[in-house]
Amino acid sequence: MLGLPGNVLKLNDAAWVLAETDRTPMQVGVLASFSMPDGAGPSYLEDLFRSWREVKTFQPPFNYVLRGPGLPRWKQLADDQIDLDYHLRHSAVPSPGGERELGVLVSRLHSARMNRKYPLWECHVIEGVAPGKWSLYIKVHHSQIDGVGGIRLAKRMFSIDPDRRDMLPPWAVGTHGPDQSGIAPKSASRPAEATAFDPLAVAKGGASVAGSLARTFGETFVGPRDDLRAAPYRAPHSVLNGRINAPRRFATQNYDMERMRKIGSAAGGSINDVFLTVCGGALRRYMAELGQLPDESLTANVPVSVRAEGEAQVGNAITFLYAKLGTDVDDPVERFNAVRSSTQLGKQRLPKVGSGLMDAYTTGLMGPFLGQAMAGVGGFGSPAFNIVVSNVPGFREERYFDGSKLEEYYPLSLLFHGQALNITGVSNDGSFCIGYTGCRDTLPSLQKIAVYSGEALDELESAVGL
């Protein structure tokens, strides 16, 4: 599906296009790192890249180009209208290579806005990080894909079979191309019978959306009824919430999910509660060292997927909840309890409606913030929130591409004026891979936040007696 009639983007997708500037490119990305198969020769990666260059069949969203003026819309290009050599790049980090050099390269690649003359994606094959290793960096415009949509595309692209070869590259898989995962599709259930339009159900859903928005923004004006309840535009001012520039920094962390699960269970919560608590602890320490720790807790905007199971389409299917990160709490267990309670309060605000009405809810919830972004006035006045923190379910099993094992899968996200840091985690075969995307000028020591996250996890683990 392309969205509205005439291939016009849905409002929630169009906002990412209309808010884009050179200082705020609206793209998301992934850095996937692989180990080559046993016995791979010195020409393995060169042969792989050469084979990719021969594949000139494109699936959505890789064959969509943005058109205007007026409301942004997609035009689908024929295969022979797409210049693959522009989109596909072969890069290498400086010898002797290493994770730091890879991070520097990806930070630069993610800083550059994509040219709207072309379909809005790039694919970079990167070598030289370590012997027997290679990496893949892909970026796509956020108007075309969200975190869960990106994972579903990747699941169709990477196989569970280590012996599979001659696999198709990302653009030939897309959202509608061949599924090369090797996982048998779920048995088709009997299609639901078509139901007549029910105006009463629509009215009830609309009332639920209106009620949720009224309660949320009511607390913006009069203050939340609970100290742990977060509301839009009630976040404290912080170093994260000024104007930003284009250069990005990118850092990573990788934790064992079973370890996080045990910590969450011992503390009485979930892996996501652990993740948010760790982020809060890292930011508390980082800001305290800068002498800029707010007295009130930072507020996180937490994306929530509303994409139906198995749905594959271009565009976004997310809404958001607000939660406090407990940056005003020193004790890690007390911080965990505060985060868990705040997240639960945020979930209570979400209306119980279908995807269509949820789009309307998201538009109403994020409208003021996206309106600021599109007007170019973000970073002035009270922040709607301090940071976006996202947890995306990823791969449950080992995955491979042409025999190369997927070792790490790190998400990169977008930033706005008024939001200089994004933290996103994705699960991968028992590991929890976290990507930290920050504004280089605002957060010159971004790596410290990543390191402090690991230390905050150690502190919480010790505090719950593990």
C-alpha positions as CSV (number, residue, x, y, z in Angstrom):
1,M,0.0,0.0,0.0
2,L,1.2,3.5,-0.8
3,G,-1.0,5.3,1.5
4,L,-3.8,7.7,0.4
5,P,-5.3,7.7,-3.1
6,G,-2.9,9.0,-5.7
7,N,0.1,7.7,-3.7
8,V,-0.1,10.7,-1.3
9,L,1.6,10.0,2.0
10,K,-0.4,9.5,5.1
11,L,-0.2,12.6,7.4
12,N,2.0,10.8,9.9
13,D,4.5,9.8,7.1
14,A,4.4,13.1,5.4
15,A,5.4,14.9,8.6
16,W,8.9,13.3,8.4
17,V,9.3,14.7,4.9
18,L,8.0,18.2,5.7
19,A,10.2,18.4,8.9
20,E,13.4,17.5,7.0
21,T,16.3,20.0,6.7
22,D,20.0,19.7,6.1
23,R,20.5,19.9,9.9
24,T,17.8,17.4,10.6
25,P,17.8,14.6,8.0
26,M,14.8,12.3,8.5
27,Q,16.4,8.9,7.9
28,V,16.8,5.8,10.0
29,G,19.4,3.2,9.5
30,V,21.0,-0.1,10.6
31,L,24.6,-1.3,11.1
32,A,24.7,-5.0,10.7
33,S,28.0,-6.8,11.3
34,F,28.8,-10.3,10.0
35,S,31.5,-13.0,10.4
36,M,32.4,-14.7,7.1
37,P,31.7,-18.4,6.7
38,D,34.5,-20.9,7.4
39,G,36.7,-21.3,4.4
40,A,35.8,-18.0,2.8
41,G,38.5,-16.9,0.5
42,P,40.1,-13.5,0.2
43,S,37.7,-12.5,-2.6
44,Y,34.5,-13.4,-0.6
45,L,33.3,-9.9,-0.1
46,E,34.5,-8.7,-3.5
47,D,32.5,-11.5,-5.1
48,L,29.5,-10.7,-2.9
49,F,29.5,-7.1,-3.9
50,R,30.0,-7.9,-7.6
51,S,27.0,-10.2,-7.5
52,W,24.9,-7.5,-5.8
53,R,25.7,-5.1,-8.6
54,E,24.1,-7.5,-11.1
55,V,20.8,-7.5,-9.3
56,K,18.7,-4.7,-10.8
57,T,15.3,-5.7,-9.7
58,F,13.8,-3.4,-7.1
59,Q,10.9,-3.8,-4.6
60,P,9.1,-1.2,-2.4
61,P,10.3,1.0,-0.9
62,F,13.5,0.9,-2.8
63,N,11.8,1.8,-6.1
64,Y,9.9,4.8,-4.7
65,V,10.9,8.4,-5.4
66,L,9.4,11.4,-3.7
67,R,7.4,13.8,-5.8
68,G,5.8,17.3,-5.2
69,P,5.0,20.1,-5.0
70,G,2.1,20.1,-2.6
71,L,1.4,17.1,-0.6
72,P,4.3,14.7,-0.8
73,R,3.6,11.5,-2.8
74,W,5.4,8.5,-4.0
75,K,6.1,7.6,-7.6
76,Q,7.1,4.0,-8.4
77,L,10.0,3.8,-10.8
78,A,10.7,1.1,-13.3
79,D,13.8,-1.0,-12.7
80,D,15.7,0.6,-15.5
81,Q,15.0,4.1,-14.1
82,I,17.1,3.4,-10.9
83,D,20.8,4.0,-10.9
84,L,22.1,1.2,-8.6
85,D,25.6,2.5,-8.6
86,Y,24.4,5.6,-6.9
87,H,22.7,3.7,-4.1
88,L,25.2,0.9,-3.5
89,R,28.6,1.8,-2.2
90,H,31.7,-0.3,-1.2
91,S,33.7,1.2,1.6
92,A,36.6,0.3,3.9
93,V,37.8,1.7,7.2
94,P,41.4,2.8,7.5
95,S,44.0,0.1,8.3
96,P,44.4,-1.5,10.7
97,G,40.7,-1.0,11.2
98,G,38.6,-1.5,14.3
99,E,35.2,-0.7,15.9
100,R,36.2,3.0,16.5
101,E,36.9,3.5,12.8
102,L,33.7,1.8,11.9
103,G,31.8,4.1,14.2
104,V,33.4,7.2,12.7
105,L,32.5,6.1,9.2
106,V,28.9,5.3,10.0
107,S,28.5,8.5,12.0
108,R,29.5,10.4,8.8
109,L,27.3,8.4,6.5
110,H,24.3,8.9,8.8
111,S,24.9,12.7,9.0
112,A,24.2,13.4,5.3
113,R,20.8,14.1,4.0
114,M,19.7,12.0,1.0
115,N,19.0,13.6,-2.4
116,R,15.3,13.6,-3.2
117,K,16.1,13.3,-6.9
118,Y,16.7,9.6,-6.2
119,P,14.8,6.9,-4.2
120,L,15.6,7.6,-0.6
121,W,18.0,4.9,0.4
122,E,21.6,3.9,0.5
123,C,23.4,0.6,1.0
124,H,27.1,0.5,2.1
125,V,29.1,-2.7,2.2
126,I,32.0,-2.1,4.6
127,E,35.2,-4.0,5.1
128,G,38.5,-3.7,7.0
129,V,37.1,-3.7,10.5
130,A,38.7,-7.0,11.4
131,P,39.9,-10.2,9.6
132,G,36.9,-12.4,8.5
133,K,34.4,-9.6,9.3
134,W,32.3,-7.2,7.3
135,S,29.5,-4.8,7.9
136,L,26.4,-3.5,6.2
137,Y,25.1,0.0,6.7
138,I,21.7,0.8,5.2
139,K,19.7,4.0,5.6
140,V,16.1,4.7,4.5
141,H,13.9,7.7,4.9
142,H,11.7,7.5,8.0
143,S,8.6,8.3,5.9
144,Q,9.0,4.9,4.3
145,I,9.7,2.7,7.3
146,D,9.7,2.5,11.1
147,G,11.6,0.3,13.5
148,V,9.3,-2.7,13.4
149,G,8.9,-2.4,9.7
150,G,12.6,-2.4,9.2
151,I,13.0,-5.5,11.3
152,R,10.3,-7.3,9.4
153,L,12.1,-6.4,6.2
154,A,15.4,-7.7,7.6
155,K,13.8,-10.9,8.7
156,R,12.7,-11.5,5.1
157,M,16.2,-10.7,3.9
158,F,18.4,-12.8,6.3
159,S,18.2,-16.6,6.4
160,I,18.2,-19.1,9.2
161,D,20.1,-21.4,6.9
162,P,23.9,-21.0,7.1
163,D,24.4,-23.0,3.9
164,R,22.2,-20.8,1.7
165,R,24.0,-19.0,-1.1
166,D,23.2,-16.6,-4.0
167,M,20.8,-14.6,-1.8
168,L,19.1,-11.4,-3.0
169,P,20.3,-8.0,-1.7
170,P,18.0,-5.7,0.3
171,W,16.5,-3.8,-2.6
172,A,15.4,-7.0,-4.4
173,V,13.6,-8.2,-1.2
174,G,11.9,-5.1,0.1
175,T,8.5,-5.3,1.6
176,H,6.9,-7.3,-1.2
177,G,9.8,-9.4,-2.8
178,P,10.8,-13.0,-2.1
179,D,11.1,-14.1,1.5
180,Q,14.5,-15.8,1.9
181,S,14.3,-16.3,5.6
182,G,13.8,-20.0,5.3
183,I,11.1,-19.9,7.9
184,A,7.8,-21.6,6.8
185,P,5.0,-19.1,6.7
186,K,2.3,-19.5,9.3
187,S,-0.7,-21.4,8.1
188,A,-3.3,-19.1,6.7
189,S,-6.2,-18.6,9.0
190,R,-9.7,-18.4,7.5
191,P,-10.2,-14.8,6.4
192,A,-12.5,-12.8,8.5
193,E,-15.9,-12.2,7.0
194,A,-16.4,-8.7,5.8
195,T,-18.4,-6.6,8.2
196,A,-20.7,-3.7,7.5
197,F,-19.7,-0.2,8.5
198,D,-20.6,0.3,12.1
199,P,-21.1,3.9,12.9
200,L,-21.6,3.2,16.6
201,A,-18.2,1.4,16.8
202,V,-16.5,4.3,15.0
203,A,-18.2,6.8,17.3
204,K,-17.0,4.8,20.4
205,G,-13.5,4.6,19.0
206,G,-13.5,8.3,18.2
207,A,-14.6,9.1,21.7
208,S,-11.9,6.9,23.1
209,V,-9.3,8.8,21.0
210,A,-10.7,12.2,22.0
211,G,-10.8,11.2,25.7
212,S,-7.2,10.0,25.7
213,L,-6.0,13.2,24.0
214,A,-8.0,15.3,26.3
215,R,-6.6,13.6,29.4
216,T,-3.1,13.8,28.1
217,F,-3.1,17.5,27.1
218,G,-5.2,18.4,30.1
219,E,-2.3,17.3,32.3
220,T,0.0,19.3,30.1
221,F,-1.8,22.5,31.2
222,V,-2.8,21.6,34.8
223,G,0.0,19.1,35.7
224,P,-0.2,15.4,36.1
225,R,-2.2,13.9,38.9
226,D,0.6,11.6,39.8
227,D,4.3,12.5,40.2
228,L,5.3,9.5,38.1
229,R,2.9,10.3,35.2
230,A,4.6,12.0,32.3
231,A,2.8,14.5,30.1
232,P,3.8,16.4,26.9
233,Y,5.6,19.7,27.4
234,R,6.1,19.0,31.2
235,A,9.7,17.8,30.7
236,P,12.5,19.8,32.3
237,H,14.9,21.8,30.1
238,S,18.2,19.9,29.6
239,V,21.3,19.8,27.4
240,L,19.5,17.4,25.1
241,N,16.8,19.9,24.1
242,G,18.4,22.8,22.2
243,R,19.1,23.4,18.5
244,I,21.2,20.8,16.7
245,N,23.6,20.6,13.7
246,A,23.9,18.0,11.1
247,P,27.1,16.0,12.2
248,R,26.1,12.9,14.1
249,R,27.9,10.6,16.5
250,F,27.1,6.9,16.9
251,A,27.9,4.6,19.7
252,T,26.9,1.0,20.6
253,Q,26.4,-1.4,23.5
254,N,25.6,-5.1,23.5
255,Y,24.1,-6.9,26.5
256,D,23.0,-10.5,27.1
257,M,19.2,-10.6,27.1
258,E,19.0,-13.5,29.6
259,R,21.0,-11.4,32.0
260,M,18.5,-8.5,31.5
261,R,15.6,-10.8,31.9
262,K,16.9,-12.1,35.2
263,I,17.5,-8.6,36.5
264,G,14.0,-7.5,35.4
265,S,12.4,-10.6,37.1
266,A,14.3,-10.0,40.3
267,A,13.2,-6.4,40.4
268,G,9.6,-7.2,39.5
269,G,9.5,-6.0,35.9
270,S,10.4,-6.5,32.3
271,I,13.5,-6.3,30.0
272,N,12.0,-3.0,28.8
273,D,11.9,-1.6,32.3
274,V,15.6,-2.6,32.7
275,F,16.5,-0.9,29.5
276,L,14.7,2.4,30.4
277,T,16.2,2.3,33.9
278,V,19.7,1.8,32.5
279,C,19.2,4.7,30.1
280,G,18.1,6.8,33.0
281,G,21.1,5.9,35.1
282,A,23.5,6.6,32.3
283,L,21.9,10.0,31.6
284,R,21.8,10.9,35.3
285,R,25.6,10.3,35.6
286,Y,26.4,12.0,32.3
287,M,24.5,15.2,33.1
288,A,25.7,15.3,36.6
289,E,29.3,15.3,35.3
290,L,28.4,18.2,33.1
291,G,26.8,20.0,36.0
292,Q,23.5,20.1,34.1
293,L,21.4,17.5,35.8
294,P,17.8,18.7,36.1
295,D,16.1,18.4,39.5
296,E,13.1,16.8,37.8
297,S,13.3,13.4,35.9
298,L,13.8,13.5,32.2
299,T,10.9,12.4,30.1
300,A,11.2,9.8,27.4
301,N,9.0,9.4,24.3
302,V,8.6,5.7,23.8
303,P,7.4,4.4,20.4
304,V,4.8,1.7,20.5
305,S,4.2,-0.4,17.4
306,V,0.6,-0.8,16.2
307,R,1.5,-2.8,13.1
308,A,-0.6,-5.9,12.6
309,E,1.2,-9.2,12.9
310,G,2.7,-10.2,9.5
311,E,1.8,-6.8,7.9
312,A,4.3,-5.7,5.3
313,Q,3.9,-2.2,3.9
314,V,5.6,1.0,3.3
315,G,5.2,3.7,5.9
316,N,4.9,4.0,9.7
317,A,2.6,2.1,12.1
318,I,3.5,3.5,15.5
319,T,2.2,5.6,18.3
320,F,3.9,6.9,21.4
321,L,3.7,7.0,25.2
322,Y,5.4,9.2,27.6
323,A,7.4,7.9,30.6
324,K,9.8,9.2,33.2
325,L,13.4,7.8,33.3
326,G,14.1,8.3,37.0
327,T,17.1,10.6,36.4
328,D,16.2,12.3,39.7
329,V,16.6,9.1,41.6
330,D,20.0,7.9,42.8
331,D,19.1,4.4,44.0
332,P,18.9,2.0,41.0
333,V,16.1,-0.1,42.4
334,E,14.0,3.0,43.3
335,R,14.7,4.3,39.8
336,F,13.6,0.9,38.3
337,N,10.3,1.1,40.3
338,A,9.7,4.7,39.2
339,V,10.3,3.8,35.6
340,R,8.1,0.8,35.7
341,S,5.2,2.7,37.3
342,S,5.6,5.6,34.9
343,T,5.5,3.3,31.9
344,Q,2.4,1.6,33.1
345,L,0.7,5.0,33.6
346,G,1.7,5.9,30.1
347,K,0.2,2.7,28.7
348,Q,-3.1,3.4,30.4
349,R,-3.5,6.5,28.3
350,L,-3.4,4.6,25.0
351,P,-6.9,4.2,23.4
352,K,-8.1,0.7,22.6
353,V,-8.8,1.2,18.9
354,G,-7.9,-0.1,15.5
355,S,-5.0,1.1,13.3
356,G,-7.0,3.7,11.5
357,L,-8.2,5.5,14.6
358,M,-4.7,5.0,16.2
359,D,-3.3,7.0,13.3
360,A,-5.6,9.8,14.2
361,Y,-4.6,9.5,17.9
362,T,-0.9,9.6,17.0
363,T,-1.5,12.7,14.7
364,G,-3.2,14.5,17.6
365,L,-0.6,13.4,20.2
366,M,2.4,14.3,18.1
367,G,0.9,17.1,16.1
368,P,2.2,20.0,18.2
369,F,5.7,18.5,18.3
370,L,5.8,17.8,14.6
371,G,4.3,21.1,13.9
372,Q,7.2,22.8,15.6
373,A,9.6,20.6,13.6
374,M,8.0,21.5,10.3
375,A,8.0,25.2,11.2
376,G,11.7,25.0,12.2
377,V,11.1,26.3,15.7
378,G,12.0,23.1,17.7
379,G,14.5,23.6,20.4
380,F,12.9,26.8,21.6
381,G,10.6,26.9,24.7
382,S,9.6,23.9,26.8
383,P,10.5,20.5,25.3
384,A,7.7,18.1,24.5
385,F,10.0,15.4,25.9
386,N,13.7,15.1,26.5
387,I,14.7,11.9,24.5
388,V,13.3,9.1,22.4
389,V,14.0,5.6,23.8
390,S,12.8,2.7,21.7
391,N,12.9,-1.1,22.1
392,V,12.2,-3.1,18.9
393,P,11.8,-6.9,19.0
394,G,14.3,-8.4,16.6
395,F,15.7,-11.8,15.7
396,R,15.0,-14.8,18.0
397,E,17.5,-17.1,16.2
398,E,20.8,-17.0,14.4
399,R,20.6,-15.4,11.0
400,Y,22.9,-15.6,8.0
401,F,23.5,-13.9,4.7
402,D,25.3,-16.0,2.1
403,G,26.9,-18.0,4.9
404,S,28.0,-14.9,6.9
405,K,26.6,-15.0,10.4
406,L,24.8,-11.9,11.7
407,E,26.7,-11.1,14.9
408,E,25.4,-7.6,15.7
409,Y,22.5,-5.5,14.6
410,Y,22.5,-1.9,15.7
411,P,19.8,0.7,14.9
412,L,20.5,4.3,14.0
413,S,17.7,6.9,14.3
414,L,16.9,10.5,13.5
415,L,17.1,13.7,15.6
416,F,15.2,16.9,15.7
417,H,15.8,20.4,16.9
418,G,14.9,20.0,20.6
419,Q,15.9,16.3,20.7
420,A,19.7,15.7,20.3
421,L,19.8,12.0,21.4
422,N,18.0,8.8,20.4
423,I,18.6,5.5,22.1
424,T,17.2,2.4,20.3
425,G,17.6,-1.3,21.2
426,V,17.0,-4.4,19.1
427,S,17.2,-8.0,20.2
428,N,19.3,-10.4,18.2
429,D,19.7,-14.1,19.0
430,G,19.9,-13.6,22.8
431,S,21.7,-10.3,22.6
432,F,20.3,-6.8,23.1
433,C,22.0,-4.4,20.7
434,I,21.7,-0.7,21.5
435,G,22.4,2.1,19.2
436,Y,23.0,5.7,20.5
437,T,22.5,8.4,17.8
438,G,23.5,11.9,19.0
439,C,24.2,15.3,17.7
440,R,28.0,15.7,17.6
441,D,28.0,19.3,18.7
442,T,25.6,18.8,21.6
443,L,27.1,15.6,22.9
444,P,30.8,15.6,22.1
445,S,31.4,12.7,24.5
446,L,28.5,10.5,23.4
447,Q,30.5,7.3,24.0
448,K,30.4,8.1,27.8
449,I,26.6,7.6,27.8
450,A,27.1,4.2,26.2
451,V,29.8,3.2,28.7
452,Y,27.7,4.5,31.6
453,S,24.8,2.4,30.5
454,G,26.8,-0.7,31.0
455,E,27.8,0.5,34.4
456,A,24.2,1.3,35.3
457,L,23.3,-2.2,34.4
458,D,26.0,-3.6,36.7
459,E,24.7,-1.4,39.5
460,L,21.1,-2.5,39.1
461,E,22.2,-6.2,38.9
462,S,24.1,-5.8,42.1
463,A,21.3,-3.9,43.8
464,V,18.7,-6.7,43.2
465,G,21.1,-9.3,44.6
466,L,22.3,-11.0,41.5
